[in-house]
């Protein structure tokens, strides 16, 4: 799997979990202390999150980190 596909699949997983939690991009960005634009870029597969941020994100969304990095 190439980098672009990987980032898009990750972004889709993030968006699904954010919507399940009934959060807007703005709300999630505020919780994570990042910009709304950063969240939008993650969800579109245009930005790459660090492992630490992925871990924090899983905690904020109250999901297992494996849910976010499941690329099947």
MIDOSE-881740 format. One line per field, with one value per residue: x, y, z of N, C-alpha, C in turn; residue number from 1. Coordinates in nm, 2 decimals. Layout:
BEGIN
n_c1 = c(X_...)
n_c2 = c(Y_...)
n_c3 = c(Z_...)
ca_c1 = c(X_...)
ca_c2 = c(Y_...)
ca_c3 = c(Z_...)
c_c1 = c(X_...)
c_c2 = c(Y_...)
c_c3 = c(Z_...)
torba = c(NUM_...)
//
This chain:
BEGIN
n_c1 = c(0.09_0.06_0.18_0.00_-0.25_-0.26_-0.27_-0.52_-0.70_-0.65_-0.74_-1.01_-1.10_-1.06_-1.25_-1.49_-1.50_-1.49_-1.74_-1.91_-1.89_-2.02_-1.89_-1.78_-1.53_-1.42_-1.47_-1.33_-1.07_-1.03_-1.04_-0.81_-0.62_-0.53_-0.54_-0.85_-0.81_-0.60_-0.72_-0.90_-0.73_-0.61_-0.83_-0.88_-0.66_-0.43_-0.24_0.00_-0.02_0.17_0.28_0.24_0.03_-0.17_-0.21_-0.31_-0.53_-0.69_-0.74_-0.89_-1.11_-1.20_-1.15_-1.01_-0.67_-0.61_-0.84_-0.83_-0.61_-0.67_-0.65_-0.78)
n_c2 = c(-0.12_0.22_0.54_0.75_0.62_0.49_0.71_0.82_0.62_0.61_0.87_0.85_0.66_0.82_1.02_0.88_0.78_1.03_1.14_0.94_1.01_1.24_1.48_1.79_1.90_2.12_2.11_1.88_1.96_2.16_2.02_1.87_2.06_2.16_2.29_2.35_2.32_2.14_1.90_1.87_1.83_1.59_1.41_1.42_1.29_1.43_1.51_1.39_1.23_1.22_0.94_0.98_1.18_1.03_0.84_1.01_1.11_0.87_0.84_1.07_1.03_0.80_0.54_0.23_0.23_0.06_0.07_0.30_0.26_0.05_-0.09_-0.25)
n_c3 = c(0.00_-0.09_0.03_0.00_-0.02_0.23_0.40_0.33_0.40_0.68_0.74_0.67_0.87_1.09_1.05_1.05_1.32_1.45_1.37_1.48_1.74_1.75_1.70_1.57_1.33_1.42_1.70_1.77_1.70_1.89_2.13_2.10_2.08_1.83_1.50_1.31_1.05_1.03_1.13_0.92_0.71_0.79_0.77_0.50_0.41_0.36_0.54_0.77_1.08_1.38_1.58_1.85_1.84_1.72_1.92_2.12_1.99_1.98_2.24_2.30_2.14_2.25_2.16_2.06_1.96_1.75_1.60_1.46_1.30_1.14_0.83_0.66)
ca_c1 = c(0.00_0.14_0.16_-0.13_-0.37_-0.26_-0.32_-0.66_-0.77_-0.65_-0.83_-1.15_-1.12_-1.07_-1.37_-1.59_-1.50_-1.53_-1.88_-1.98_-1.89_-2.10_-1.81_-1.74_-1.39_-1.38_-1.47_-1.21_-0.95_-1.02_-1.00_-0.67_-0.53_-0.47_-0.63_-0.95_-0.75_-0.52_-0.81_-0.96_-0.62_-0.59_-0.94_-0.87_-0.54_-0.33_-0.15_0.04_-0.01_0.27_0.23_0.19_-0.10_-0.26_-0.25_-0.39_-0.66_-0.76_-0.79_-1.00_-1.23_-1.23_-1.15_-0.88_-0.59_-0.62_-0.96_-0.79_-0.50_-0.72_-0.66_-0.84)
ca_c2 = c(0.00_0.34_0.64_0.83_0.53_0.47_0.84_0.84_0.52_0.66_0.98_0.80_0.61_0.93_1.09_0.79_0.78_1.16_1.15_0.86_1.08_1.36_1.60_1.86_1.91_2.23_2.06_1.78_2.04_2.23_1.92_1.82_2.18_2.18_2.37_2.27_2.28_2.02_1.79_1.85_1.77_1.45_1.34_1.41_1.22_1.53_1.53_1.27_1.25_1.15_0.83_1.04_1.24_0.92_0.79_1.11_1.11_0.75_0.86_1.17_0.96_0.68_0.42_0.16_0.28_-0.03_0.11_0.41_0.22_-0.06_-0.05_-0.36)
ca_c3 = c(0.00_-0.09_0.14_-0.02_0.01_0.37_0.47_0.30_0.48_0.81_0.75_0.67_1.00_1.19_1.03_1.10_1.46_1.50_1.35_1.58_1.87_1.73_1.71_1.45_1.32_1.51_1.84_1.79_1.70_2.02_2.23_2.07_2.08_1.70_1.42_1.24_0.92_1.05_1.13_0.79_0.62_0.83_0.72_0.36_0.37_0.31_0.64_0.84_1.22_1.45_1.66_1.97_1.82_1.70_2.05_2.19_1.92_2.02_2.38_2.29_2.08_2.33_2.08_2.06_1.86_1.64_1.52_1.37_1.21_1.07_0.69_0.58)
c_c1 = c(0.09_0.10_0.03_-0.25_-0.37_-0.31_-0.47_-0.74_-0.77_-0.74_-0.98_-1.19_-1.14_-1.21_-1.49_-1.61_-1.54_-1.68_-1.96_-1.99_-1.96_-2.02_-1.78_-1.59_-1.34_-1.37_-1.35_-1.08_-0.93_-0.98_-0.85_-0.57_-0.45_-0.57_-0.73_-0.90_-0.67_-0.61_-0.87_-0.85_-0.60_-0.71_-0.94_-0.74_-0.43_-0.23_-0.12_0.05_0.11_0.20_0.17_0.05_-0.20_-0.31_-0.34_-0.53_-0.75_-0.82_-0.91_-1.13_-1.28_-1.25_-1.01_-0.80_-0.59_-0.74_-0.92_-0.69_-0.54_-0.73_-0.71_-0.96)
c_c2 = c(0.12_0.44_0.71_0.75_0.51_0.59_0.86_0.74_0.56_0.77_0.95_0.74_0.71_1.00_1.01_0.79_0.92_1.18_1.06_0.92_1.21_1.48_1.66_1.86_2.02_2.19_1.97_1.86_2.11_2.14_1.88_1.94_2.19_2.26_2.28_2.23_2.16_1.89_1.76_1.78_1.62_1.36_1.32_1.33_1.30_1.56_1.40_1.31_1.17_1.04_0.89_1.11_1.14_0.86_0.88_1.11_0.99_0.77_0.96_1.12_0.84_0.56_0.35_0.21_0.19_0.01_0.21_0.37_0.09_-0.03_-0.16_-0.31)
c_c3 = c(0.00_0.02_0.12_0.02_0.16_0.45_0.45_0.39_0.63_0.83_0.75_0.81_1.10_1.17_1.08_1.25_1.52_1.49_1.45_1.71_1.87_1.75_1.58_1.44_1.41_1.66_1.87_1.79_1.83_2.13_2.22_2.07_1.94_1.62_1.35_1.10_0.92_1.05_0.99_0.69_0.66_0.76_0.57_0.31_0.32_0.41_0.72_0.99_1.28_1.54_1.79_1.95_1.79_1.83_2.12_2.13_1.97_2.16_2.38_2.23_2.15_2.25_2.09_1.94_1.73_1.54_1.42_1.27_1.14_0.92_0.60_0.49)
torba = c(1_2_3_4_5_6_7_8_9_10_11_12_13_14_15_16_17_18_19_20_21_22_23_24_25_26_27_28_29_30_31_32_33_34_35_36_37_38_39_40_41_42_43_44_45_46_47_48_49_50_51_52_53_54_55_56_57_58_59_60_61_62_63_64_65_66_67_68_69_70_71_72)
//
